[in-house]
Amino acid sequence: MNRDPTDRHDYGILVGWSHATFTDKIDLKLQTVQSSRQLKSEDLDTQHIVMTASQALLLANYLFQITGQAPVKKPGILTRLLGG
């Protein structure tokens, strides 16, 4: 796909992600494809986004909000002790 070098917008379909932490930052690795043809060839585009823990928390809260979901809460210690 020919891209205009002055075009700063890049669209893709998210197909995978992972993260790594180092010092006080988080490296969020996003894997995307721009077409189903690219997905079949397993030629993934990879983007690393480095952010602070605060930025990651804001992003997570934003994603929960726009999807209408709530964070998964761990059961309390009493629930775990009682086998619930």
PETA-V689887 format. One record per backbone hydrogen bond with DSSP energy under -1.0 kcal/mol. CO is the residue of the C=O (numbers start at 0). NH is the residue of the N-H. If there is no record, write none. Layout:
BEGIN
co;nh
CO;NH
CO;NH
END
This chain:
BEGIN
co;nh
3;6
12;32
15;30
17;28
19;26
21;24
24;21
25;50
26;19
27;48
28;17
29;46
30;14
30;15
31;44
32;12
34;38
35;39
36;40
37;42
38;41
41;43
44;31
46;29
48;27
50;25
51;55
52;56
53;57
54;58
55;59
56;60
57;61
58;62
59;63
60;64
61;65
62;66
63;68
75;79
76;80
77;81
78;83
79;82
END
